[in-house]
Amino acid sequence: MTAGKLTIAVLGAGNIGSTLGRKWVAAGHQVAFGVNDPNGKHAQALRTELGDKVTIGSLADALNSNPDVVAMAIPGTAMDATIAQYAGLLDGRTIIDSANRMAGGPLDSFATFQQHTPRARIYRAFNTLGWENFADPKFDGVQADLFYCGTDGQARAAVEQLISDVGLRPMYLGGVEQVDVVDSVLRLWFALAIGQRKGRHLAFKVLTR
C-alpha cells in the first residue's frame, strides 16, 4: 500500500469516529462509516451533513467496501466481540486501533487482534488525546503531535498520511512492542486534562535541538 487517496472504513461514528471521518473526507479520501444503527438519528444527521462523500451502513457494510485502512473507533468494551465477529473481514487489513479499554487491563486490543487477525497490520493511534484536539489540532498556530506505533513498512506511510490529514504531526515510537509507551501518553493526558483540570483542549509537542 502506498499513500494517496484512500478508502477508509471507520467503525463507529461517535465523537472520535465522526471527527476523523470528516477530516479524511475533507482531505479527499473515501470514507465508509460502519455503525450499529445505520438508520438512527445520528447516522442520518451525518449522512445529511456529508452527503454522497460518505457511505453509512453496518459494520459489515463498511468492511466489505474493500478499505485500504480500517479505523476502529468503537467503545473499548465492544472491541473483543467485534474483532472476533468480523475477524474474517479484518484479517490482512491495515487497522488503526483508537479505542481505549478503560475497564482494567491493557488499554489497547493488540492481543485480541493478534489472536484473531494474525495477518493484519495493527497501529495504535488517535487514542491519546481528546477528540476536540482532532477537530482543532493547532494551539496558537502550533501543530500538535500525535504519538503512534505499529508495523513498519508501506502501510505505515498510509497511517502517517491519515494523521497528517487530521492536522497533527505524526510521531512514530516504533513497532507494536511500543504500545504501552503510546498508552502511557493517554495516562499523562488524563492526569493533566482531568486530574489537574487543565481541560480537554490539551495536547503535546516534541521539541528538539
GROMACS elastic network, one bead per residue, 0.5 to 0.9 nm:
[ bonds ]
;  ai    aj funct       b0    kb
    1    68     6  0.76437   500
    1   153     6  0.89999   500
    1   154     6  0.54939   500
    1   155     6  0.55863   500
    1   156     6  0.88681   500
    1   157     6  0.82144   500
    1   158     6  0.73545   500
    2   154     6  0.59510   500
    2   155     6  0.68913   500
    2   156     6  0.88449   500
    2   157     6  0.65942   500
    2   158     6  0.63053   500
    3     6     6  0.75217   500
    3   154     6  0.81842   500
    3   155     6  0.81029   500
    3   156     6  0.88669   500
    3   157     6  0.57571   500
    3   159     6  0.83115   500
    3   160     6  0.85783   500
    3   161     6  0.65608   500
    3   162     6  0.89377   500
    4    29     6  0.85083   500
    4   158     6  0.74984   500
    4   161     6  0.80113   500
    5    27     6  0.83439   500
    5    28     6  0.64667   500
    5    29     6  0.51557   500
    5    30     6  0.75837   500
    6    28     6  0.82526   500
    6    29     6  0.51445   500
    6    30     6  0.62156   500
    6    31     6  0.83337   500
    6    67     6  0.76654   500
    6    68     6  0.60431   500
    6    69     6  0.75497   500
    6   158     6  0.81090   500
    7    29     6  0.60802   500
    7    31     6  0.59100   500
    7    32     6  0.76213   500
    7    65     6  0.79508   500
    7    66     6  0.75259   500
    7    68     6  0.52844   500
    7    69     6  0.67143   500
    7    70     6  0.87946   500
    8    21     6  0.84952   500
    8    24     6  0.84705   500
    8    29     6  0.72944   500
    8    30     6  0.61678   500
    8    32     6  0.61690   500
    8    33     6  0.83415   500
    8    62     6  0.84765   500
    8    65     6  0.84927   500
    8    66     6  0.85893   500
    8    67     6  0.51075   500
    8    68     6  0.59450   500
    8    70     6  0.57645   500
    8    71     6  0.72009   500
    9    30     6  0.86163   500
    9    31     6  0.59507   500
    9    33     6  0.58348   500
    9    34     6  0.69624   500
    9    59     6  0.86534   500
    9    62     6  0.53177   500
    9    63     6  0.61574   500
    9    64     6  0.88433   500
    9    65     6  0.73804   500
    9    66     6  0.83906   500
    9    67     6  0.57166   500
    9    68     6  0.80037   500
    9    69     6  0.63882   500
    9    71     6  0.61624   500
    9    72     6  0.84187   500
   10    13     6  0.73985   500
   10    17     6  0.63104   500
   10    18     6  0.83228   500
   10    20     6  0.83684   500
   10    21     6  0.69022   500
   10    31     6  0.69470   500
   10    32     6  0.61188   500
   10    34     6  0.60631   500
   10    35     6  0.86710   500
   10    59     6  0.86674   500
   10    62     6  0.73110   500
   10    63     6  0.87542   500
   10    69     6  0.85017   500
   10    70     6  0.59821   500
   10    72     6  0.62798   500
   10    73     6  0.68405   500
   11    17     6  0.70779   500
   11    32     6  0.83687   500
   11    33     6  0.58630   500
   11    35     6  0.62782   500
   11    58     6  0.87729   500
   11    59     6  0.62293   500
   11    62     6  0.74082   500
   11    63     6  0.84835   500
   11    70     6  0.73825   500
   11    71     6  0.61523   500
   11    72     6  0.51387   500
   11    73     6  0.55470   500
   11    74     6  0.61975   500
   12    15     6  0.88898   500
   12    16     6  0.81148   500
   12    17     6  0.54054   500
   12    18     6  0.76056   500
   12    33     6  0.67974   500
   12    34     6  0.59115   500
   12    35     6  0.52763   500
   12    36     6  0.79269   500
   12    59     6  0.82133   500
   12    71     6  0.85848   500
   12    72     6  0.69708   500
   12    75     6  0.81501   500
   13    16     6  0.70586   500
   13    19     6  0.81439   500
   13    21     6  0.81385   500
   13    33     6  0.68113   500
   13    34     6  0.75259   500
   13    35     6  0.65121   500
   13    42     6  0.81885   500
   13    43     6  0.76415   500
   13    46     6  0.85390   500
   13    73     6  0.72782   500
   13    74     6  0.78098   500
   14    17     6  0.53274   500
   14    18     6  0.56534   500
   14    19     6  0.80368   500
   14    42     6  0.86316   500
   14    73     6  0.76334   500
   14    74     6  0.77481   500
   15    18     6  0.55888   500
   15    19     6  0.59698   500
   15    20     6  0.85528   500
   15    73     6  0.88901   500
   15   131     6  0.62810   500
   15   132     6  0.84164   500
   16    19     6  0.52724   500
   16    20     6  0.61198   500
   16    21     6  0.84421   500
   16    73     6  0.63526   500
   16    74     6  0.87374   500
   16    98     6  0.84928   500
   16   126     6  0.82769   500
   16   130     6  0.81945   500
   16   131     6  0.52828   500
   16   132     6  0.85524   500
   16   134     6  0.80044   500
   17    20     6  0.53224   500
   17    21     6  0.59730   500
   17    22     6  0.85707   500
   17    33     6  0.82996   500
   17    71     6  0.79457   500
   17    72     6  0.79553   500
   17    73     6  0.52221   500
   17    74     6  0.77846   500
   17   131     6  0.88927   500
   18    22     6  0.60769   500
   18    23     6  0.86540   500
   18    33     6  0.84683   500
   18    46     6  0.79174   500
   18    73     6  0.89337   500
   19    22     6  0.52486   500
   19    23     6  0.63976   500
   19    24     6  0.87605   500
   19   131     6  0.71362   500
   19   132     6  0.84578   500
   19   134     6  0.68649   500
   19   135     6  0.61391   500
   19   166     6  0.89282   500
   20    23     6  0.51827   500
   20    24     6  0.61988   500
   20    25     6  0.86046   500
   20   126     6  0.89526   500
   20   131     6  0.85833   500
   20   134     6  0.70711   500
   20   135     6  0.78817   500
   20   162     6  0.89311   500
   20   166     6  0.68479   500
   21    24     6  0.51504   500
   21    25     6  0.60761   500
   21    26     6  0.85315   500
   21    31     6  0.64989   500
   21    32     6  0.85343   500
   21    33     6  0.78799   500
   21    54     6  0.87044   500
   22    25     6  0.51694   500
   22    26     6  0.61702   500
   22    27     6  0.86824   500
   22    31     6  0.87047   500
   22    50     6  0.78720   500
   22   135     6  0.89244   500
   22   166     6  0.89807   500
   23    26     6  0.50988   500
   23    27     6  0.63300   500
   23    28     6  0.89278   500
   23   134     6  0.84829   500
   23   135     6  0.78351   500
   23   162     6  0.89463   500
   23   165     6  0.67698   500
   23   166     6  0.54581   500
   23   167     6  0.84681   500
   24    28     6  0.64936   500
   24    29     6  0.55098   500
   24    30     6  0.77033   500
   24    31     6  0.73187   500
   24   162     6  0.71011   500
   24   165     6  0.64654   500
   24   166     6  0.68870   500
   25    28     6  0.51485   500
   25    29     6  0.51051   500
   25    30     6  0.63085   500
   25    31     6  0.64672   500
   25    50     6  0.83710   500
   25    53     6  0.67492   500
   25    54     6  0.75911   500
   26    29     6  0.74183   500
   26   165     6  0.85766   500
   27   162     6  0.89434   500
   27   165     6  0.61979   500
   27   166     6  0.83433   500
   28    53     6  0.88905   500
   29    53     6  0.87448   500
   30    53     6  0.68868   500
   30    54     6  0.65319   500
   30    55     6  0.86426   500
   30    67     6  0.89662   500
   31    53     6  0.73344   500
   31    54     6  0.51443   500
   31    55     6  0.66987   500
   31    56     6  0.86964   500
   31    62     6  0.86616   500
   31    67     6  0.86630   500
   32    54     6  0.56825   500
   32    56     6  0.59152   500
   32    57     6  0.75926   500
   32    61     6  0.81169   500
   32    62     6  0.51993   500
   32    63     6  0.82376   500
   32    65     6  0.71586   500
   32    67     6  0.82848   500
   33    38     6  0.89061   500
   33    43     6  0.89689   500
   33    54     6  0.73002   500
   33    55     6  0.61057   500
   33    57     6  0.63157   500
   33    58     6  0.77533   500
   33    59     6  0.75494   500
   33    61     6  0.84448   500
   33    62     6  0.58406   500
   34    37     6  0.87937   500
   34    38     6  0.77035   500
   34    55     6  0.85310   500
   34    56     6  0.60688   500
   34    57     6  0.52376   500
   34    60     6  0.70918   500
   34    61     6  0.66353   500
   34    63     6  0.76541   500
   35    38     6  0.58074   500
   35    43     6  0.77818   500
   35    56     6  0.72726   500
   35    57     6  0.62479   500
   35    58     6  0.51365   500
   35    59     6  0.55802   500
   35    62     6  0.85675   500
   35    74     6  0.87806   500
   36    40     6  0.87652   500
   36    57     6  0.82207   500
   36    58     6  0.59915   500
   36    59     6  0.69187   500
   37    40     6  0.52672   500
   37    41     6  0.87398   500
   37    42     6  0.86985   500
   37    43     6  0.72932   500
   37    57     6  0.78518   500
   37    58     6  0.70812   500
   38    41     6  0.86615   500
   38    42     6  0.85124   500
   38    43     6  0.56205   500
   38    44     6  0.75241   500
   38    56     6  0.61075   500
   38    57     6  0.50084   500
   38    58     6  0.61252   500
   39    42     6  0.82338   500
   39    43     6  0.61595   500
   39    44     6  0.62153   500
   39    56     6  0.87818   500
   39    57     6  0.82725   500
   40    43     6  0.53840   500
   40    44     6  0.61158   500
   40    45     6  0.86399   500
   41    44     6  0.50526   500
   41    45     6  0.60884   500
   41    46     6  0.86254   500
   42    45     6  0.51591   500
   42    46     6  0.62857   500
   42    47     6  0.85936   500
   43    46     6  0.51191   500
   43    47     6  0.60627   500
   43    48     6  0.85732   500
   43    56     6  0.69673   500
   43    57     6  0.87094   500
   44    48     6  0.61060   500
   44    49     6  0.85690   500
   44    56     6  0.86605   500
   45    48     6  0.50762   500
   45    49     6  0.61638   500
   45    50     6  0.86930   500
   46    49     6  0.50267   500
   46    50     6  0.60906   500
   46    51     6  0.79610   500
   46    56     6  0.84586   500
   47    50     6  0.53688   500
   47    51     6  0.52405   500
   47    52     6  0.78461   500
   47    53     6  0.88026   500
   47    54     6  0.73228   500
   47    55     6  0.76204   500
   47    56     6  0.70013   500
   48    51     6  0.53578   500
   48    52     6  0.89403   500
   50    53     6  0.57026   500
   50    54     6  0.63916   500
   51    54     6  0.64327   500
   51    55     6  0.82778   500
   52    55     6  0.69954   500
   55    62     6  0.80012   500
   56    61     6  0.82135   500
   56    62     6  0.75580   500
   57    60     6  0.78762   500
   57    61     6  0.55152   500
   57    62     6  0.63985   500
   58    62     6  0.63903   500
   58    63     6  0.86942   500
   59    62     6  0.52587   500
   59    63     6  0.62833   500
   59    64     6  0.86117   500
   59    86     6  0.85632   500
   60    63     6  0.50903   500
   60    64     6  0.60120   500
   60    65     6  0.87482   500
   60    86     6  0.75141   500
   60    89     6  0.79584   500
   61    64     6  0.51385   500
   61    65     6  0.65379   500
   62    65     6  0.53494   500
   62    66     6  0.81255   500
   62    67     6  0.78819   500
   62    70     6  0.88599   500
   63    66     6  0.64657   500
   63    67     6  0.66942   500
   63    70     6  0.76433   500
   63    86     6  0.84874   500
   63    89     6  0.61898   500
   63    90     6  0.73760   500
   64    67     6  0.75510   500
   64    89     6  0.72449   500
   66    69     6  0.88723   500
   67    70     6  0.65220   500
   67    93     6  0.79522   500
   67    94     6  0.86783   500
   68    93     6  0.71432   500
   68    94     6  0.66943   500
   68    95     6  0.89411   500
   68   155     6  0.89399   500
   68   158     6  0.85797   500
   69    93     6  0.66601   500
   69    95     6  0.57799   500
   69    96     6  0.74305   500
   69   155     6  0.86484   500
   69   158     6  0.80009   500
   69   159     6  0.80658   500
   70    90     6  0.79807   500
   70    93     6  0.71173   500
   70    94     6  0.62006   500
   70    96     6  0.61494   500
   70    97     6  0.86200   500
   71    94     6  0.86526   500
   71    95     6  0.58788   500
   71    97     6  0.64331   500
   71    98     6  0.71590   500
   72    75     6  0.89011   500
   72    79     6  0.84232   500
   72    95     6  0.72447   500
   72    96     6  0.59947   500
   72    97     6  0.52132   500
   72    98     6  0.58030   500
   72    99     6  0.64616   500
   73    76     6  0.84219   500
   73    96     6  0.86859   500
   73    97     6  0.73401   500
   73    98     6  0.56626   500
   73    99     6  0.55362   500
   74    77     6  0.83496   500
   74    78     6  0.67749   500
   74    79     6  0.70721   500
   74    98     6  0.82285   500
   74    99     6  0.61790   500
   74   100     6  0.89942   500
   75    78     6  0.55026   500
   75    79     6  0.68609   500
   75    99     6  0.60869   500
   75   100     6  0.72217   500
   75   101     6  0.76208   500
   76    79     6  0.53019   500
   76    80     6  0.82111   500
   76    98     6  0.88289   500
   76    99     6  0.50482   500
   76   102     6  0.69403   500
   76   103     6  0.84381   500
   76   107     6  0.80831   500
   76   108     6  0.82104   500
   76   109     6  0.82420   500
   77    80     6  0.73554   500
   77    81     6  0.85223   500
   77    99     6  0.88130   500
   77   100     6  0.82991   500
   77   101     6  0.60353   500
   77   102     6  0.78921   500
   77   103     6  0.76117   500
   78    81     6  0.57890   500
   78    82     6  0.60683   500
   78    83     6  0.85922   500
   78   101     6  0.88512   500
   79    82     6  0.51541   500
   79    83     6  0.59506   500
   79    84     6  0.84664   500
   79    99     6  0.76787   500
   79   101     6  0.81764   500
   79   109     6  0.70243   500
   79   112     6  0.84056   500
   80    83     6  0.53593   500
   80    84     6  0.62040   500
   80    85     6  0.85800   500
   80   109     6  0.74180   500
   80   112     6  0.63749   500
   80   113     6  0.84899   500
   81    84     6  0.52004   500
   81    85     6  0.59996   500
   81    86     6  0.85721   500
   82    85     6  0.51000   500
   82    86     6  0.60409   500
   82    87     6  0.80396   500
   83    86     6  0.53996   500
   83    87     6  0.54295   500
   83    90     6  0.75183   500
   83   112     6  0.72238   500
   83   113     6  0.67952   500
   83   116     6  0.70402   500
   83   117     6  0.80817   500
   84    87     6  0.52051   500
   84    88     6  0.85535   500
   84   112     6  0.80246   500
   84   113     6  0.84909   500
   84   115     6  0.89465   500
   84   116     6  0.62170   500
   84   117     6  0.86614   500
   85    88     6  0.80081   500
   86    89     6  0.54127   500
   86    90     6  0.61570   500
   86    91     6  0.86104   500
   87    91     6  0.57649   500
   87   113     6  0.83841   500
   87   116     6  0.57912   500
   87   117     6  0.58862   500
   88    91     6  0.56777   500
   88    92     6  0.87850   500
   88   116     6  0.84576   500
   88   117     6  0.77022   500
   89    92     6  0.81830   500
   89    93     6  0.80547   500
   90    93     6  0.56002   500
   90    94     6  0.83148   500
   90    95     6  0.78378   500
   90   113     6  0.89277   500
   90   116     6  0.88039   500
   90   117     6  0.65254   500
   90   120     6  0.70307   500
   91    94     6  0.86095   500
   91   113     6  0.85273   500
   91   116     6  0.75233   500
   91   118     6  0.66682   500
   91   119     6  0.55778   500
   91   121     6  0.85496   500
   92    95     6  0.89933   500
   92   117     6  0.70459   500
   92   118     6  0.76678   500
   92   121     6  0.69300   500
   93   117     6  0.86735   500
   93   119     6  0.75704   500
   93   121     6  0.62031   500
   93   122     6  0.82815   500
   94   120     6  0.59363   500
   94   122     6  0.61290   500
   94   123     6  0.78022   500
   94   155     6  0.65874   500
   94   156     6  0.87693   500
   94   158     6  0.89917   500
   94   159     6  0.86048   500
   95   120     6  0.69623   500
   95   121     6  0.60477   500
   95   123     6  0.61154   500
   95   124     6  0.85814   500
   96   121     6  0.85577   500
   96   122     6  0.60363   500
   96   124     6  0.58043   500
   96   125     6  0.62472   500
   96   126     6  0.81890   500
   96   150     6  0.89279   500
   96   159     6  0.78293   500
   97   100     6  0.84395   500
   97   108     6  0.72906   500
   97   109     6  0.72759   500
   97   110     6  0.81005   500
   97   122     6  0.70818   500
   97   123     6  0.60033   500
   97   124     6  0.50022   500
   97   125     6  0.62793   500
   97   126     6  0.78177   500
   97   127     6  0.77421   500
   98   108     6  0.81179   500
   98   123     6  0.86029   500
   98   124     6  0.62765   500
   98   125     6  0.54993   500
   98   126     6  0.50846   500
   98   128     6  0.83639   500
   99   107     6  0.79667   500
   99   108     6  0.69551   500
   99   109     6  0.79625   500
   99   124     6  0.88971   500
   99   125     6  0.89928   500
   99   126     6  0.83116   500
   99   127     6  0.62837   500
  100   106     6  0.86468   500
  100   107     6  0.50465   500
  100   108     6  0.59238   500
  100   109     6  0.81599   500
  100   127     6  0.66518   500
  100   128     6  0.89603   500
  100   183     6  0.88382   500
  101   104     6  0.69588   500
  101   105     6  0.76997   500
  101   106     6  0.69227   500
  101   108     6  0.63273   500
  101   109     6  0.77338   500
  102   105     6  0.79490   500
  102   106     6  0.83515   500
  102   107     6  0.62442   500
  103   107     6  0.84162   500
  104   107     6  0.74525   500
  105   108     6  0.88151   500
  106   109     6  0.73473   500
  106   110     6  0.89027   500
  106   180     6  0.82872   500
  106   183     6  0.88358   500
  107   180     6  0.84406   500
  107   183     6  0.68443   500
  108   111     6  0.80732   500
  108   124     6  0.77011   500
  108   179     6  0.75867   500
  108   180     6  0.83972   500
  108   183     6  0.76429   500
  109   112     6  0.54007   500
  109   113     6  0.63400   500
  109   114     6  0.87419   500
  110   113     6  0.50445   500
  110   114     6  0.60685   500
  110   115     6  0.85653   500
  110   122     6  0.74039   500
  110   123     6  0.87347   500
  110   124     6  0.85217   500
  110   176     6  0.80911   500
  110   179     6  0.83453   500
  111   114     6  0.50830   500
  111   115     6  0.61842   500
  111   116     6  0.87549   500
  112   115     6  0.50837   500
  112   116     6  0.62173   500
  112   117     6  0.80004   500
  113   116     6  0.53251   500
  113   117     6  0.51266   500
  113   118     6  0.68392   500
  113   120     6  0.77176   500
  113   122     6  0.77480   500
  114   117     6  0.54625   500
  114   119     6  0.80707   500
  114   120     6  0.79236   500
  114   122     6  0.87283   500
  115   118     6  0.62303   500
  117   120     6  0.55131   500
  117   121     6  0.88701   500
  118   121     6  0.83912   500
  121   150     6  0.74439   500
  121   151     6  0.61801   500
  121   155     6  0.74731   500
  121   156     6  0.88962   500
  122   149     6  0.85943   500
  122   150     6  0.57542   500
  122   151     6  0.66228   500
  122   176     6  0.75510   500
  123   148     6  0.70534   500
  123   149     6  0.56229   500
  123   151     6  0.68475   500
  123   156     6  0.82196   500
  123   159     6  0.79510   500
  123   175     6  0.84760   500
  123   176     6  0.72480   500
  123   179     6  0.86884   500
  124   127     6  0.73188   500
  124   147     6  0.85754   500
  124   148     6  0.54374   500
  124   149     6  0.53869   500
  124   150     6  0.63124   500
  124   176     6  0.79718   500
  124   179     6  0.66824   500
  124   182     6  0.74246   500
  124   183     6  0.85588   500
  125   128     6  0.73991   500
  125   146     6  0.74465   500
  125   147     6  0.68048   500
  125   149     6  0.70218   500
  125   150     6  0.88176   500
  125   159     6  0.86489   500
  125   163     6  0.83395   500
  125   182     6  0.80886   500
  126   129     6  0.68066   500
  126   130     6  0.87296   500
  126   131     6  0.83959   500
  126   134     6  0.82777   500
  126   146     6  0.71981   500
  126   147     6  0.81675   500
  126   148     6  0.77526   500
  126   163     6  0.81451   500
  127   130     6  0.78763   500
  127   131     6  0.88257   500
  127   148     6  0.88287   500
  127   182     6  0.85526   500
  127   183     6  0.77221   500
  127   186     6  0.69100   500
  128   146     6  0.76903   500
  128   147     6  0.76472   500
  128   148     6  0.89226   500
  128   182     6  0.73893   500
  128   183     6  0.67653   500
  128   184     6  0.83531   500
  128   185     6  0.58507   500
  128   187     6  0.79256   500
  128   188     6  0.86803   500
  128   189     6  0.68708   500
  128   190     6  0.88510   500
  128   203     6  0.87937   500
  129   132     6  0.80586   500
  129   133     6  0.65449   500
  129   134     6  0.78839   500
  129   146     6  0.81727   500
  129   185     6  0.84660   500
  129   186     6  0.66551   500
  129   189     6  0.66768   500
  129   190     6  0.86590   500
  129   200     6  0.81120   500
  129   201     6  0.87135   500
  129   202     6  0.75516   500
  129   203     6  0.65331   500
  129   204     6  0.88757   500
  130   133     6  0.57939   500
  130   134     6  0.74259   500
  130   189     6  0.85024   500
  130   200     6  0.60155   500
  130   201     6  0.73122   500
  130   202     6  0.78515   500
  130   203     6  0.84620   500
  131   134     6  0.51615   500
  131   135     6  0.65576   500
  131   136     6  0.88267   500
  131   200     6  0.85807   500
  131   201     6  0.89568   500
  132   135     6  0.51027   500
  132   136     6  0.62698   500
  132   137     6  0.79651   500
  132   200     6  0.71467   500
  132   201     6  0.63816   500
  132   202     6  0.88600   500
  133   136     6  0.50091   500
  133   138     6  0.78635   500
  133   144     6  0.82511   500
  133   168     6  0.89944   500
  133   200     6  0.79791   500
  133   201     6  0.61023   500
  133   202     6  0.71456   500
  133   203     6  0.70294   500
  134   137     6  0.53737   500
  134   166     6  0.63418   500
  134   167     6  0.74604   500
  134   168     6  0.76798   500
  135   166     6  0.77417   500
  135   167     6  0.86610   500
  136   139     6  0.82151   500
  136   166     6  0.87774   500
  136   167     6  0.79457   500
  136   201     6  0.87760   500
  137   142     6  0.83007   500
  137   143     6  0.60853   500
  137   144     6  0.56965   500
  137   145     6  0.85635   500
  137   166     6  0.77177   500
  137   167     6  0.58825   500
  137   168     6  0.60791   500
  137   203     6  0.81629   500
  138   141     6  0.53310   500
  138   142     6  0.51163   500
  138   144     6  0.59408   500
  138   167     6  0.77223   500
  138   168     6  0.80436   500
  139   143     6  0.65535   500
  139   144     6  0.71941   500
  139   201     6  0.89893   500
  139   202     6  0.87730   500
  139   203     6  0.85509   500
  140   143     6  0.85995   500
  142   205     6  0.86727   500
  143   167     6  0.71097   500
  143   168     6  0.60190   500
  143   169     6  0.66550   500
  143   205     6  0.78607   500
  144   167     6  0.80258   500
  144   168     6  0.54635   500
  144   169     6  0.62643   500
  144   203     6  0.60549   500
  144   204     6  0.58326   500
  144   205     6  0.55910   500
  144   206     6  0.87329   500
  145   168     6  0.54807   500
  145   170     6  0.60132   500
  145   171     6  0.64175   500
  145   203     6  0.73663   500
  145   204     6  0.57936   500
  145   205     6  0.52612   500
  145   206     6  0.70580   500
  146   163     6  0.74652   500
  146   168     6  0.60794   500
  146   169     6  0.59343   500
  146   170     6  0.51743   500
  146   171     6  0.57239   500
  146   172     6  0.83986   500
  146   203     6  0.84635   500
  146   204     6  0.76701   500
  146   205     6  0.84287   500
  147   169     6  0.85670   500
  147   170     6  0.63182   500
  147   172     6  0.60135   500
  147   173     6  0.66897   500
  147   182     6  0.62282   500
  147   185     6  0.79086   500
  148   170     6  0.72536   500
  148   171     6  0.62508   500
  148   172     6  0.52812   500
  148   173     6  0.60159   500
  148   174     6  0.78772   500
  148   178     6  0.86284   500
  148   179     6  0.79763   500
  148   182     6  0.61067   500
  149   152     6  0.86778   500
  149   171     6  0.85164   500
  149   172     6  0.57324   500
  149   173     6  0.53126   500
  149   174     6  0.51992   500
  149   175     6  0.54174   500
  149   176     6  0.59237   500
  149   177     6  0.81777   500
  149   178     6  0.62162   500
  149   179     6  0.62816   500
  149   181     6  0.88321   500
  149   182     6  0.70153   500
  150   156     6  0.75277   500
  150   172     6  0.83437   500
  150   173     6  0.83106   500
  150   174     6  0.64182   500
  150   177     6  0.80086   500
  150   178     6  0.78472   500
  150   179     6  0.78447   500
  151   155     6  0.77940   500
  151   156     6  0.68027   500
  151   174     6  0.77579   500
  151   175     6  0.51306   500
  151   176     6  0.62711   500
  152   155     6  0.73652   500
  152   156     6  0.57505   500
  152   157     6  0.86866   500
  152   174     6  0.76634   500
  152   175     6  0.65525   500
  153   156     6  0.55611   500
  153   157     6  0.73739   500
  154   157     6  0.55781   500
  154   158     6  0.72882   500
  155   158     6  0.53461   500
  155   159     6  0.65903   500
  155   160     6  0.88535   500
  156   159     6  0.50292   500
  156   160     6  0.61472   500
  156   161     6  0.85407   500
  157   160     6  0.51004   500
  157   161     6  0.61557   500
  157   162     6  0.87172   500
  158   161     6  0.50231   500
  158   162     6  0.63013   500
  158   163     6  0.87296   500
  159   162     6  0.51330   500
  159   163     6  0.62941   500
  159   164     6  0.86437   500
  159   170     6  0.88785   500
  160   163     6  0.50813   500
  160   164     6  0.61401   500
  160   165     6  0.85098   500
  160   169     6  0.84551   500
  160   170     6  0.59279   500
  160   171     6  0.86771   500
  160   172     6  0.86236   500
  161   164     6  0.50322   500
  161   165     6  0.59903   500
  161   166     6  0.87087   500
  161   170     6  0.84721   500
  162   166     6  0.64383   500
  162   167     6  0.88827   500
  163   166     6  0.53642   500
  163   167     6  0.68419   500
  163   168     6  0.57783   500
  163   169     6  0.68972   500
  163   170     6  0.60319   500
  164   167     6  0.50530   500
  164   168     6  0.51109   500
  164   169     6  0.57865   500
  164   170     6  0.65560   500
  165   168     6  0.73266   500
  166   169     6  0.89520   500
  169   205     6  0.89088   500
  171   206     6  0.85728   500
  172   175     6  0.86100   500
  173   178     6  0.65186   500
  173   179     6  0.86215   500
  173   181     6  0.79103   500
  173   182     6  0.75245   500
  174   177     6  0.74446   500
  174   178     6  0.59300   500
  174   179     6  0.86377   500
  175   178     6  0.58154   500
  175   179     6  0.78269   500
  176   179     6  0.56094   500
  176   180     6  0.89462   500
  177   180     6  0.74861   500
  177   181     6  0.86417   500
  178   181     6  0.52546   500
  178   182     6  0.65429   500
  178   183     6  0.88128   500
  179   182     6  0.51139   500
  179   183     6  0.61714   500
  179   184     6  0.85947   500
  180   184     6  0.60719   500
  180   185     6  0.88652   500
  181   184     6  0.50822   500
  181   185     6  0.68734   500
  182   185     6  0.54465   500
  182   186     6  0.72047   500
  183   186     6  0.51347   500
  183   187     6  0.66664   500
  183   188     6  0.88496   500
  184   188     6  0.62810   500
  184   189     6  0.86080   500
  185   189     6  0.61150   500
  185   190     6  0.86686   500
  186   190     6  0.62355   500
  186   191     6  0.85778   500
  187   190     6  0.51808   500
  187   191     6  0.61566   500
  187   192     6  0.87303   500
  188   191     6  0.50341   500
  188   192     6  0.63000   500
  188   193     6  0.84365   500
  189   192     6  0.53186   500
  189   193     6  0.57159   500
  189   194     6  0.78734   500
  189   200     6  0.85951   500
  189   202     6  0.75347   500
  189   203     6  0.75109   500
  189   204     6  0.86657   500
  190   193     6  0.51431   500
  190   194     6  0.52161   500
  190   195     6  0.63634   500
  190   196     6  0.84788   500
  190   200     6  0.86736   500
  191   194     6  0.58293   500
  191   196     6  0.61903   500
  191   197     6  0.84594   500
  192   195     6  0.55374   500
  192   197     6  0.64715   500
  192   198     6  0.57918   500
  192   199     6  0.77796   500
  192   200     6  0.88797   500
  192   202     6  0.82177   500
  193   196     6  0.60625   500
  193   197     6  0.53049   500
  193   200     6  0.52955   500
  193   201     6  0.77414   500
  193   202     6  0.65477   500
  194   198     6  0.66604   500
  194   199     6  0.63922   500
  194   200     6  0.73826   500
  195   198     6  0.79877   500
  196   199     6  0.82439   500
  197   200     6  0.84620   500
  198   201     6  0.79556   500
  198   202     6  0.72749   500
  199   202     6  0.65517   500
  200   203     6  0.85337   500
